[in-house]
Amino acid sequence: MRASYHEALTSVSNDLVDMTERVRSAVGLATKALLDADLPAAEQVISDDSHLDSLHDDLETRCFGLLARQSPVAGELRTLVAALRMVADLARMGDLAAHIAKIARMRYPNVAVPDSMTPNFQRMSQLAEEMVATAGRTLRDQNVLDAEKMAEHDEEIDELRTMQFRELLNDTWPHGVEAAVDCALLGRYYERIADHAVLLGSRVIYIVTGLHPEGENWTIA
């Protein structure tokens, strides 16, 4: 019985890693849709979001089933509790990628991001995608050291967000209200993707150590 239980727990962890990779791919494809005005890419991200929602529902059901049918203790209980939170984080990241793709689709055939903002969004999207990939790797390897670096990487995202506001609120902004609103929303979406990646890292630390990471760079939710 316990062997079967541990196999089910391992399966949950493996599927979480797979879901993380799917989210990373969605973020990358959404960025391509945004910066290249790639309509098929945008449509794919939006369409695939329903599959991520299905994965969320399946994993959540399995976790609750294991909690109800078994008596998890110590690390097992931590894994299930963290998994329930991680699958919600991942589903939300998928939603955010879909929001980016929807703005790209709405502005097609034009590019939603003005040329002057493109380098900022290129870097922000690169960091966000890398952080999602790191989150999946730390989950797979149970690597606390890699997880601890997540909060540090988030600082650059915050700096890029600040730079966006400086340009958007500058009296010389030449691109109009519509582009300003788009950029403000897009920056927020990428920022939240990175925030959820940091949360994934904090949950890995909790699984391995039983402790929540502390410090001003860590958000516990």
C-alpha positions in Angstrom: 0.0 0.0 0.0 2.7 2.5 1.0 4.7 1.6 -2.1 1.7 2.4 -4.3 1.2 5.6 -2.3 4.8 6.7 -2.9 4.5 5.9 -6.6 1.4 8.2 -6.7 3.3 10.9 -4.9 6.2 10.7 -7.3 3.8 10.8 -10.2 2.4 14.1 -8.9 5.9 15.6 -8.6 6.8 14.5 -12.1 3.6 15.9 -13.6 4.3 19.2 -11.8 7.7 19.3 -13.5 6.0 18.6 -16.8 3.5 21.3 -16.2 6.3 23.8 -15.4 7.9 23.0 -18.8 4.6 23.6 -20.5 4.2 27.0 -18.8 7.8 27.9 -19.7 7.0 27.1 -23.4 3.8 29.1 -23.2 5.7 32.2 -21.9 8.2 31.9 -24.6 5.6 31.5 -27.3 3.5 34.4 -25.9 6.6 36.6 -26.1 7.2 35.6 -29.7 3.6 36.5 -30.5 4.0 39.8 -28.7 7.3 41.0 -30.1 7.0 39.5 -33.6 3.3 40.1 -34.1 3.0 36.3 -34.7 -0.7 35.6 -34.8 -0.5 31.8 -35.0 1.7 31.8 -31.9 -0.8 33.9 -30.0 -3.6 31.6 -31.0 -1.7 28.6 -29.9 -0.9 30.0 -26.4 -4.6 31.0 -25.9 -5.8 27.6 -27.1 -3.3 25.6 -25.0 -4.3 27.4 -21.8 -7.4 25.2 -21.5 -5.0 22.2 -21.4 -3.0 23.7 -18.6 -6.3 24.3 -16.7 -7.1 20.6 -17.2 -3.7 19.6 -15.8 -4.4 21.8 -12.8 -7.7 20.2 -12.2 -6.3 16.7 -12.5 -3.3 17.3 -10.2 -5.4 19.0 -7.6 -7.9 16.1 -7.6 -5.1 13.6 -7.2 -3.5 15.6 -4.3 -6.8 15.8 -2.5 -7.3 12.1 -3.1 -3.9 11.2 -1.6 -4.6 13.5 1.4 -8.0 11.8 2.0 -7.1 8.2 1.5 -3.6 8.1 3.1 -2.1 9.5 6.2 0.9 11.5 4.9 3.5 12.6 7.5 6.5 14.9 7.5 8.0 15.2 4.0 5.0 13.5 2.4 2.5 16.0 3.9 4.8 18.9 3.0 5.0 17.7 -0.6 1.2 17.4 -1.0 0.5 20.8 0.6 3.2 22.5 -1.5 2.0 20.6 -4.6 -1.5 22.0 -4.2 -0.1 25.5 -4.0 2.3 25.0 -6.9 -0.3 23.7 -9.3 -2.3 26.9 -8.6 0.8 29.0 -9.2 1.4 27.2 -12.5 -2.2 27.6 -13.7 -2.1 31.3 -13.0 1.2 31.6 -14.9 -0.4 30.0 -17.8 -3.3 32.5 -17.6 -0.8 35.3 -17.6 0.9 34.0 -20.7 -2.5 33.8 -22.4 -3.2 37.4 -21.4 0.1 38.5 -23.1 -0.9 36.5 -26.2 -4.4 38.1 -26.2 -2.8 41.6 -26.3 -0.6 40.5 -29.2 -3.7 39.2 -31.0 -5.7 42.3 -30.3 -3.0 44.6 -31.8 -2.2 42.3 -34.8 -0.9 43.0 -37.5 0.9 45.7 -35.5 3.3 45.0 -32.7 1.8 46.0 -29.3 5.2 47.1 -27.9 6.8 50.3 -29.3 10.3 50.0 -30.5 11.7 52.1 -27.7 10.3 49.6 -25.2 11.3 46.4 -27.0 14.8 45.9 -25.4 13.1 46.2 -21.9 10.5 43.6 -22.7 13.0 41.3 -24.4 15.0 41.2 -21.2 12.0 41.0 -18.9 10.5 38.1 -20.9 13.9 36.3 -21.1 14.3 36.6 -17.3 10.7 35.4 -16.7 11.1 32.4 -19.0 14.5 31.5 -17.3 12.9 31.7 -13.9 10.1 29.4 -14.8 12.7 26.9 -16.2 14.7 27.2 -13.0 11.6 26.6 -10.9 11.0 23.4 -12.8 14.6 22.3 -12.4 14.6 23.0 -8.7 11.4 21.0 -8.3 12.8 18.1 -10.2 16.2 18.0 -8.5 14.9 19.3 -5.0 17.8 21.7 -5.2 17.6 24.3 -2.4 20.6 26.2 -3.6 19.1 26.9 -7.0 15.8 27.7 -5.4 17.4 30.3 -3.1 18.7 32.2 -6.2 15.2 32.8 -7.4 14.5 35.8 -5.3 17.7 37.4 -6.4 16.8 37.1 -10.0 13.4 38.6 -9.3 15.1 41.9 -8.4 16.1 42.6 -12.0 12.5 42.1 -13.1 11.5 44.7 -10.6 14.2 47.1 -11.9 13.0 46.6 -15.4 9.4 47.3 -14.3 10.5 50.6 -12.7 12.3 51.6 -15.9 9.0 50.9 -17.8 7.1 53.3 -15.6 9.7 56.0 -16.0 9.3 55.9 -19.7 5.5 55.5 -19.7 5.1 58.5 -17.3 7.6 60.7 -19.1 6.0 63.8 -20.6 7.8 63.0 -23.9 6.0 59.6 -24.3 5.0 59.7 -28.0 3.0 56.6 -28.5 -0.4 57.5 -27.0 -2.6 56.2 -24.3 -3.4 52.8 -25.9 0.2 51.8 -26.2 0.9 53.0 -22.6 -2.0 50.9 -21.2 -0.8 47.9 -23.2 2.8 48.2 -21.9 1.6 48.8 -18.3 -0.5 45.6 -18.4 2.2 43.6 -20.2 4.9 44.6 -17.7 2.5 43.6 -14.9 1.9 40.2 -16.5 5.6 39.4 -16.8 6.3 40.7 -13.3 3.6 38.3 -11.9 4.9 35.4 -13.8 8.3 36.0 -12.2 6.6 36.4 -8.8 4.9 33.0 -9.1 8.2 31.4 -10.2 9.7 32.8 -6.9 6.8 31.2 -5.0 7.6 27.9 -6.7 11.1 28.2 -5.5 10.0 28.9 -1.9 7.7 25.9 -2.0 10.6 23.6 -3.0 12.6 25.0 -0.1 9.7 24.2 2.2 9.4 20.6 0.8 13.1 19.9 1.4 13.7 21.7 4.7 10.3 22.1 6.3 11.0 25.8 6.6 9.7 28.8 4.6 12.5 31.1 3.3 12.8 34.4 5.0 13.8 37.8 3.8 12.4 40.9 2.1 12.8 39.3 -1.4 10.6 36.3 -0.5 6.8 36.4 -0.7 5.0 33.7 1.1 1.5 32.9 -0.1 
